[in-house]
């Protein structure tokens, strides 16, 4: 599913920028992972601040994002999106800082 994941990544990033006024510049889609049946997808995000506030707001406008996504993708099914915070980037930052100290 790498091709579908990449397409979803691009379109979801665009939709967040278009539909989410309150801080879309502070949100970054870091990855999308679809299930094998393409019926659901997890969208990993990083936010510069107030992670939980951004996550709640995205969940609030999730229906609008779903509708727009369905209109822009050429897939048999429009995957149901689930937003989650990406904690891997924080871990990578900590490891890099530790390596820099060596």
NUNUGU-585730 format. One record per atom (N, C-alpha, C): x, y, z; atom name. Coordinates in steps of 0.001 Angstrom, whole numbers, plus 500000, padded with zeros to 6 digits. Layout:
NUNUGU-585730
{rec {X, Y, Z}, CA}
...
***
This chain:
NUNUGU-585730
{rec {500784, 498802, 500000}, N}
{rec {500000, 500000, 500000}, CA}
{rec {500839, 501282, 500000}, C}
{rec {502115, 501240, 499748}, N}
{rec {502912, 502468, 499812}, CA}
{rec {502412, 503578, 498888}, C}
{rec {501926, 503196, 497702}, N}
{rec {501440, 504215, 496775}, CA}
{rec {500184, 504893, 497312}, C}
{rec {499281, 504114, 497861}, N}
{rec {498050, 504668, 498441}, CA}
{rec {498390, 505517, 499659}, C}
{rec {499318, 505039, 500497}, N}
{rec {499737, 505802, 501676}, CA}
{rec {500303, 507158, 501265}, C}
{rec {501133, 507169, 500224}, N}
{rec {501733, 508426, 499760}, CA}
{rec {500670, 509375, 499219}, C}
{rec {499714, 508833, 498472}, N}
{rec {498633, 509664, 497937}, CA}
{rec {497782, 510238, 499066}, C}
{rec {497445, 509401, 500039}, N}
{rec {496677, 509875, 501194}, CA}
{rec {497451, 510934, 501970}, C}
{rec {498736, 510724, 502151}, N}
{rec {499590, 511683, 502864}, CA}
{rec {499494, 513058, 502206}, C}
{rec {499638, 513074, 500883}, N}
{rec {499603, 514336, 500145}, CA}
{rec {498238, 515012, 500254}, C}
{rec {497169, 514263, 500029}, N}
{rec {495823, 514841, 500019}, CA}
{rec {495385, 515266, 501420}, C}
{rec {495657, 514449, 502430}, N}
{rec {495271, 514812, 503799}, CA}
{rec {496028, 516061, 504250}, C}
{rec {497302, 516167, 503885}, N}
{rec {498076, 517372, 504219}, CA}
{rec {497443, 518610, 503592}, C}
{rec {497041, 518495, 502331}, N}
{rec {496388, 519616, 501645}, CA}
{rec {495062, 519968, 502320}, C}
{rec {494283, 518966, 502654}, N}
{rec {492978, 519215, 503272}, CA}
{rec {493107, 519858, 504644}, C}
{rec {494079, 519443, 505408}, N}
{rec {494285, 520069, 506720}, CA}
{rec {494654, 521531, 506537}, C}
{rec {495505, 521810, 505563}, N}
{rec {495887, 523201, 505297}, CA}
{rec {494679, 524028, 504852}, C}
{rec {493781, 523436, 504091}, N}
{rec {492613, 524157, 503586}, CA}
{rec {491490, 524303, 504622}, C}
{rec {491245, 523267, 505397}, N}
{rec {490067, 523240, 506254}, CA}
{rec {490318, 523600, 507711}, C}
{rec {491563, 523536, 508136}, N}
{rec {491865, 523753, 509560}, CA}
{rec {492581, 525090, 509722}, C}
{rec {491782, 526111, 510033}, N}
{rec {492308, 527472, 510115}, CA}
{rec {493218, 527690, 511322}, C}
{rec {492858, 527114, 512447}, N}
{rec {493522, 527427, 513711}, CA}
{rec {494815, 526664, 513902}, C}
{rec {495796, 526962, 513103}, N}
{rec {497102, 526377, 513359}, CA}
{rec {497537, 525300, 512399}, C}
{rec {497013, 525305, 511173}, N}
{rec {497438, 524304, 510203}, CA}
{rec {498926, 524418, 509916}, C}
{rec {499469, 525623, 510085}, N}
{rec {500908, 525796, 509869}, CA}
{rec {501727, 525135, 510975}, C}
{rec {501074, 524789, 512080}, N}
{rec {501770, 524149, 513199}, CA}
{rec {501627, 522636, 513190}, C}
{rec {500856, 522122, 512257}, N}
{rec {500636, 520677, 512155}, CA}
{rec {501393, 520121, 510961}, C}
{rec {501966, 518939, 511137}, N}
{rec {502652, 518262, 510052}, CA}
{rec {502197, 516816, 510021}, C}
{rec {501771, 516376, 508851}, N}
{rec {501433, 514961, 508684}, CA}
{rec {502752, 514235, 508462}, C}
{rec {503096, 513346, 509372}, N}
{rec {504384, 512645, 509280}, CA}
{rec {504251, 511269, 508657}, C}
{rec {503041, 510764, 508546}, N}
{rec {502866, 509464, 507927}, CA}
{rec {501420, 509049, 507871}, C}
{rec {501135, 508153, 506943}, N}
{rec {499802, 507574, 506816}, CA}
{rec {499986, 506083, 506599}, C}
{rec {499213, 505299, 507328}, N}
{rec {499279, 503856, 507183}, CA}
{rec {497873, 503311, 506982}, C}
{rec {497636, 502704, 505819}, N}
{rec {496327, 502136, 505528}, CA}
{rec {496303, 500647, 505855}, C}
{rec {495115, 500164, 506148}, N}
{rec {494947, 498726, 506354}, CA}
{rec {494940, 498036, 504994}, C}
{rec {495090, 496729, 505000}, N}
{rec {495154, 495966, 503745}, CA}
{rec {493887, 496112, 502907}, C}
{rec {492748, 496210, 503571}, N}
{rec {491493, 496328, 502821}, CA}
{rec {491189, 497774, 502407}, C}
{rec {492063, 498699, 502761}, N}
{rec {491956, 500129, 502411}, CA}
{rec {490719, 500810, 502992}, C}
{rec {490133, 500228, 504012}, N}
{rec {488928, 500824, 504602}, CA}
{rec {489229, 501764, 505754}, C}
{rec {490438, 501729, 506273}, N}
{rec {490807, 502675, 507326}, CA}
{rec {492277, 503041, 507197}, C}
{rec {492596, 504211, 507745}, N}
{rec {493972, 504704, 507684}, CA}
{rec {494270, 505502, 508950}, C}
{rec {495466, 505300, 509478}, N}
{rec {495932, 506097, 510606}, CA}
{rec {496807, 507215, 510066}, C}
{rec {496519, 508422, 510513}, N}
{rec {497285, 509595, 510106}, CA}
{rec {498105, 510048, 511305}, C}
{rec {499428, 509997, 511169}, N}
{rec {500326, 510420, 512247}, CA}
{rec {500658, 511895, 512056}, C}
{rec {500588, 512643, 513148}, N}
{rec {500797, 514096, 513109}, CA}
{rec {501784, 514532, 514174}, C}
{rec {502498, 515602, 513874}, N}
{rec {503246, 516295, 514909}, CA}
{rec {502709, 517719, 514954}, C}
{rec {502722, 518283, 516141}, N}
{rec {502246, 519650, 516336}, CA}
{rec {503289, 520393, 517147}, C}
{rec {503445, 521667, 516848}, N}
{rec {504467, 522444, 517547}, CA}
{rec {504085, 522719, 518995}, C}
{rec {502800, 522794, 519266}, N}
{rec {502342, 523044, 520648}, CA}
{rec {500886, 522636, 520758}, C}
{rec {500448, 522421, 521987}, N}
{rec {499042, 522115, 522267}, CA}
{rec {498549, 520920, 521448}, C}
{rec {499292, 519837, 521514}, N}
{rec {498980, 518645, 520725}, CA}
{rec {497540, 518187, 520869}, C}
{rec {497072, 518065, 522090}, N}
{rec {495727, 517537, 522325}, CA}
{rec {494639, 518464, 521785}, C}
{rec {494865, 519760, 521839}, N}
{rec {493892, 520718, 521306}, CA}
{rec {493766, 520533, 519797}, C}
{rec {494913, 520429, 519116}, N}
{rec {494896, 520227, 517662}, CA}
{rec {494229, 518907, 517307}, C}
{rec {494513, 517875, 518053}, N}
{rec {493932, 516565, 517785}, CA}
{rec {492413, 516598, 517941}, C}
{rec {491916, 517255, 518985}, N}
{rec {490461, 517374, 519180}, CA}
{rec {489816, 518166, 518048}, C}
{rec {490470, 519220, 517609}, N}
{rec {489920, 520028, 516519}, CA}
{rec {489871, 519240, 515210}, C}
{rec {490904, 518460, 514942}, N}
{rec {490895, 517630, 513736}, CA}
{rec {489787, 516590, 513801}, C}
{rec {489581, 516026, 514959}, N}
{rec {488494, 515060, 515115}, CA}
{rec {487145, 515738, 514916}, C}
{rec {487064, 517007, 515296}, N}
{rec {485813, 517761, 515126}, CA}
{rec {485493, 517967, 513636}, C}
{rec {486507, 518218, 512814}, N}
{rec {486272, 518457, 511386}, CA}
{rec {486554, 517212, 510541}, C}
{rec {486676, 516078, 511192}, N}
{rec {487010, 514836, 510493}, CA}
{rec {485994, 514499, 509402}, C}
{rec {484707, 514736, 509643}, N}
{rec {483683, 514436, 508633}, CA}
{rec {483907, 515251, 507363}, C}
{rec {484245, 516520, 507528}, N}
{rec {484519, 517365, 506348}, CA}
{rec {485736, 516866, 505596}, C}
{rec {486781, 516476, 506347}, N}
{rec {487985, 515953, 505710}, CA}
{rec {487648, 514672, 504945}, C}
{rec {486835, 513789, 505562}, N}
{rec {486426, 512538, 504910}, CA}
{rec {485703, 512812, 503598}, C}
{rec {484743, 513740, 503620}, N}
{rec {483967, 514053, 502411}, CA}
{rec {484875, 514559, 501304}, C}
{rec {485733, 515510, 501646}, N}
{rec {486644, 516072, 500650}, CA}
{rec {487605, 515013, 500119}, C}
{rec {488071, 514156, 501002}, N}
{rec {488991, 513095, 500616}, CA}
{rec {488333, 512173, 499593}, C}
{rec {487075, 511824, 499834}, N}
{rec {486340, 510967, 498915}, CA}
{rec {486210, 511574, 497535}, C}
{rec {486088, 512885, 497467}, N}
{rec {485974, 513555, 496181}, CA}
{rec {487280, 513674, 495430}, C}
{rec {488395, 513600, 496136}, N}
{rec {489695, 513804, 495501}, CA}
{rec {490444, 512511, 495168}, C}
{rec {490052, 511428, 495804}, N}
{rec {490741, 510157, 495563}, CA}
{rec {489963, 509301, 494572}, C}
{rec {490688, 508512, 493847}, N}
{rec {490051, 507572, 492924}, CA}
{rec {490259, 506151, 493462}, C}
{rec {489603, 505894, 494580}, N}
{rec {489677, 504585, 495210}, CA}
{rec {488271, 504015, 495330}, C}
{rec {488185, 502711, 495408}, N}
{rec {486888, 502061, 495565}, CA}
{rec {486224, 502476, 496879}, C}
{rec {487042, 502555, 497936}, N}
{rec {486570, 502976, 499250}, CA}
{rec {487336, 504210, 499683}, C}
{rec {486667, 505079, 500425}, N}
{rec {487370, 506178, 501074}, CA}
{rec {487734, 505695, 502470}, C}
{rec {489026, 505603, 502768}, N}
{rec {489422, 505084, 504083}, CA}
{rec {488899, 505970, 505216}, C}
{rec {488484, 505325, 506293}, N}
{rec {488098, 506049, 507500}, CA}
{rec {489390, 506490, 508193}, C}
{rec {489522, 507777, 508446}, N}
{rec {490745, 508316, 509023}, CA}
{rec {490696, 508322, 510543}, C}
{rec {491838, 507996, 511133}, N}
{rec {492039, 508117, 512566}, CA}
{rec {493304, 508936, 512757}, C}
{rec {493192, 510011, 513521}, N}
{rec {494351, 510871, 513769}, CA}
{rec {495032, 510466, 515067}, C}
{rec {496358, 510479, 515063}, N}
{rec {497124, 510194, 516279}, CA}
{rec {498392, 511039, 516264}, C}
{rec {498909, 511282, 517445}, N}
{rec {500150, 512042, 517559}, CA}
{rec {501337, 511132, 517292}, C}
{rec {502286, 511628, 516534}, N}
{rec {503484, 510869, 516207}, CA}
{rec {504535, 511122, 517281}, C}
{rec {504846, 510109, 518036}, N}
{rec {505836, 510249, 519105}, CA}
{rec {507223, 509832, 518643}, C}
{rec {507325, 509234, 517467}, N}
{rec {508626, 508782, 516969}, CA}
{rec {509585, 509937, 516724}, C}
{rec {509066, 511067, 516263}, N}
{rec {509954, 512196, 515984}, CA}
{rec {510581, 512731, 517266}, C}
{rec {509833, 512688, 518380}, N}
{rec {510405, 513099, 519666}, CA}
{rec {511526, 512156, 520081}, C}
{rec {511291, 510871, 519894}, N}
{rec {512308, 509879, 520251}, CA}
{rec {513549, 510034, 519383}, C}
{rec {513369, 510291, 518118}, N}
{rec {514498, 510487, 517208}, CA}
{rec {515299, 511705, 517640}, C}
{rec {514605, 512772, 518019}, N}
{rec {515289, 513975, 518487}, CA}
{rec {516126, 513713, 519725}, C}
{rec {515602, 512929, 520649}, N}
{rec {516359, 512593, 521863}, CA}
{rec {517583, 511754, 521543}, C}
{rec {517437, 510786, 520657}, N}
{rec {518572, 509938, 520279}, CA}
{rec {519634, 510759, 519570}, C}
{rec {519224, 511648, 518676}, N}
{rec {520191, 512493, 517970}, CA}
{rec {520943, 513401, 518936}, C}
{rec {520245, 513955, 519912}, N}
{rec {520932, 514814, 520880}, CA}
{rec {521910, 514018, 521724}, C}
{rec {521545, 512782, 522067}, N}
{rec {522481, 511927, 522799}, CA}
{rec {523710, 511597, 521955}, C}
{rec {523497, 511318, 520696}, N}
{rec {524623, 511015, 519800}, CA}
{rec {525528, 512229, 519604}, C}
{rec {524926, 513410, 519584}, N}
{rec {525725, 514633, 519425}, CA}
{rec {526639, 514863, 520622}, C}
{rec {526215, 514407, 521768}, N}
{rec {527033, 514576, 522978}, CA}
{rec {528255, 513667, 523010}, C}
{rec {528233, 512603, 522239}, N}
{rec {529365, 511655, 522240}, CA}
{rec {530581, 512206, 521559}, C}
***
